[in-house]
Amino acid sequence: YEGGKICHGIIHDFAQKAQSDGSRVIILHMPFESFLRKTMAGEPKPYEKIWEKLRSEFETVDVEPILLEEAKNTPLNRIFISHYSPGINQKIGECLADYLLSENASENQDWKCGTT
């Protein structure tokens, strides 16, 4: 968990600076293929503790639900083409836009794509 503490410190410092400059901080959760495979296998996320902490402190948008939904019909190697496939990138963009344009975006701190 030491790495998580370092990660949290970096994100927290960045967020404070961004907020002091008048920016809104939103953390977008985009899991790697290996982490999505673990989730699909029912294994815990190796970063779960830090993710929970970040979710409690910042606005978050989680695209994992749309990746899991897509994985029901599409092999992961077609979803993750070096990073994400063009189709998944579009779905992620649409989810983020839906969140940013929603009337209660700042009130709904923990937004999960495909479930809201």
N, C-alpha and C positions, 0 to 999 in steps of 0.2 A: 504493500500500500504506500510505501515511501514515494514511488514514482507518481502516484495519484496526488499526494500532498504537494509535490513540486508542480505538477500540472495545474492543480487548483490554484496555487500561488501565482503562477504565470497568468492564468485566465483572470483571476481576481484583480491583479495589478493592472492588466490591460483594460478590464471593464471599468475600474475606477477612473483611469485616465480618459477613456472614451466618454464616460458619463460626465466627467468634469468639463469636457469639451462640448457637452450638450448632445451627445449621441445616445441612441437607444441600443442597448446590448441584447441580442437574441442569440442563443446558442443553438445551432442546427446539428442534430445528431444524425450522422450518416455513417453507419457501421461498415467496417471492412467485410469482405466476403468471408474471411475466416471466423469473424465474430458472429456473422449471421448464421453460418453453419453450426456453430456452438449453440446458438439460440434454438435453431431448428431441431437439434439433437437433445434439447432440454437441459443443456449445461448452462451454468451461470456465466454471465458476462465477466471477463476478467477485470473490467473497469466499473463494475456495478456500484461500488462504494462512492467513487468520485462522481459518477453520473447522478446518483441520488443527491449528493451534496450540491452539485451544480443546479439540478432541477429545483432544489429548495431555495436557491438564492437568486436565480436568474430566470428570465423568460426563456423557454426552450421550445423547440419544434423538433419532433421525433419522426423521422421518415421510415423507421424500421417497420411499422405496420404495413406500409405500401410495398416494401421490399418482400416481406413475408407473404403477402397476398400474391404478388407477382410470381414468387418462387413456387406457388402451387401449380402453375402451368408452364413455367419457363425454367430451364436449367440455369443454375447460378452462373455457369460460365458464359451464358448469353446475357445475363443481367449485368455482370461485372466484366466489362471489356476494358482492360487496363485500369479503369476506375469504375465508372457506371456507363451503361449503354445509353444511347441518345433517348430512347423511350423512357427510361427511368429518370434521366436528367429532366425531361419534360414534366413527368409526374411530380418530381421533387420541387421544381419551379412552380408548378400549379399549387401544390400544397402550401409552399411558403407564401405565395401571393394570396391564397385564401386566408391564411392566418393574418397577414399584414392588413388585408382589406376588411377583416371581420370587425364588427362594431365593438366587440368586447375583447379585442386582442390582448390588451395589457392586463385585463382581469383574468384571462384564461392563461395562466403562466405556464402550464404544462400541456402543450398542444400535440396531439398524436395524429399524424397524417392518416387519412383513410378511416378514421374512427370518429371524426367530429363533423 
